[in-house]
């Protein structure tokens, strides 16, 4: 199994175990929108768009644009690499365990200024 798919499955398991609603989006079809993040997630009332990349993967400009738009709209837009998984787990735990607004920018490894 490819590295990105294995990483995606690990992310989806964590999200499922945390009670998240998750949609896997595939933008390669004729009637789908390009650049939408791989996972669209609602967790404890927060919207997240997660673009998943393998270790050497590079996001497109359109993917980065969409992540920025999610952040601008008040959601959490994440570009997530395997090395970011520990910080992602902490972020998910914070979202699950609080009703306050979670400041995802406190996790600089996954909230990079692209």
C-alpha positions as CSV (number, residue, x, y, z in Angstrom):
1,X,0.0,0.0,0.0
2,X,1.3,3.4,-0.9
3,X,2.7,5.7,1.9
4,X,0.0,8.4,1.4
5,X,-2.9,5.8,1.6
6,X,-1.4,4.2,4.7
7,X,-1.1,7.6,6.3
8,X,-4.6,8.5,5.3
9,X,-6.0,5.4,6.9
10,X,-4.2,6.3,10.1
11,X,-5.7,9.8,10.1
12,X,-9.2,8.4,9.4
13,X,-8.9,5.9,12.2
14,X,-7.9,8.6,14.7
15,X,-10.8,10.8,13.5
16,X,-13.3,8.0,13.7
17,X,-12.2,7.0,17.2
18,X,-12.6,10.7,18.1
19,X,-16.2,10.9,17.0
20,X,-15.6,12.9,13.8
21,X,-17.8,13.0,10.7
22,X,-15.4,12.5,7.8
23,X,-15.8,12.5,4.0
24,X,-13.0,11.4,1.7
25,X,-13.1,13.7,-1.3
26,X,-11.7,12.8,-4.6
27,X,-11.3,15.6,-7.1
28,X,-10.2,13.7,-10.1
29,X,-13.6,13.1,-11.8
30,X,-15.4,15.0,-14.5
31,X,-18.0,16.4,-12.1
32,X,-15.8,17.1,-9.1
33,X,-14.1,20.3,-8.0
34,X,-10.3,20.3,-8.2
35,X,-8.2,21.3,-5.2
36,X,-10.6,20.4,-2.5
37,X,-8.8,18.8,0.5
38,X,-8.6,15.0,0.7
39,X,-10.7,14.9,3.9
40,X,-13.6,17.1,4.9
41,X,-14.2,16.7,8.7
42,X,-16.6,18.0,11.3
43,X,-15.4,17.3,14.9
44,X,-17.0,18.8,17.9
45,X,-18.6,21.5,15.8
46,X,-15.4,22.5,14.1
47,X,-14.8,22.2,10.3
48,X,-11.5,20.9,9.0
49,X,-10.1,20.4,5.5
50,X,-7.1,18.1,5.5
51,X,-4.8,17.8,2.6
52,X,-2.7,14.6,3.1
53,X,0.7,14.2,1.6
54,X,3.4,11.5,1.7
55,X,6.8,12.4,2.9
56,X,7.9,13.8,-0.4
57,X,4.5,15.0,-1.6
58,X,4.0,18.6,-2.7
59,X,0.6,20.4,-2.7
60,X,-0.6,22.3,-5.7
61,X,-1.2,26.0,-5.6
62,X,-4.9,25.3,-5.8
63,X,-4.8,23.0,-2.8
64,X,-2.9,25.6,-0.8
65,X,-5.4,28.3,-1.9
66,X,-8.3,26.2,-0.7
67,X,-6.7,25.5,2.6
68,X,-6.2,29.3,3.1
69,X,-9.8,29.9,2.1
70,X,-11.0,27.4,4.8
71,X,-8.9,29.2,7.4
72,X,-10.2,32.6,6.2
73,X,-13.7,31.3,6.7
74,X,-13.0,30.3,10.3
75,X,-12.3,26.6,9.7
76,X,-9.1,24.7,10.1
77,X,-7.1,24.0,6.9
78,X,-4.3,21.5,7.4
79,X,-1.5,20.3,5.1
80,X,-0.6,17.1,6.9
81,X,2.6,15.1,6.4
82,X,3.5,11.8,8.3
83,X,6.0,13.7,10.5
84,X,3.1,16.0,11.7
85,X,1.0,13.2,13.1
86,X,2.0,13.6,16.7
87,X,1.0,17.3,16.6
88,X,-2.2,16.4,14.8
89,X,-3.1,14.0,17.6
90,X,-2.7,16.8,20.1
91,X,-4.8,19.1,18.1
92,X,-7.6,16.5,17.7
93,X,-7.5,15.9,21.5
94,X,-7.8,19.6,22.2
95,X,-10.8,19.9,19.8
96,X,-12.5,16.9,21.4
97,X,-11.9,18.0,25.0
98,X,-13.0,21.7,24.8
99,X,-16.0,23.7,23.8
100,X,-13.8,26.8,23.5
101,X,-12.4,27.9,20.2
102,X,-9.3,25.9,19.5
103,X,-6.3,28.0,18.2
104,X,-4.9,25.6,15.6
105,X,-2.1,28.0,14.9
106,X,-0.5,26.9,18.2
107,X,0.5,23.8,16.3
108,X,3.1,25.4,13.9
109,X,4.2,22.1,12.4
110,X,0.8,21.6,10.8
111,X,-0.4,25.2,10.5
112,X,2.4,26.4,8.3
113,X,2.2,29.7,6.6
114,X,2.4,28.3,3.1
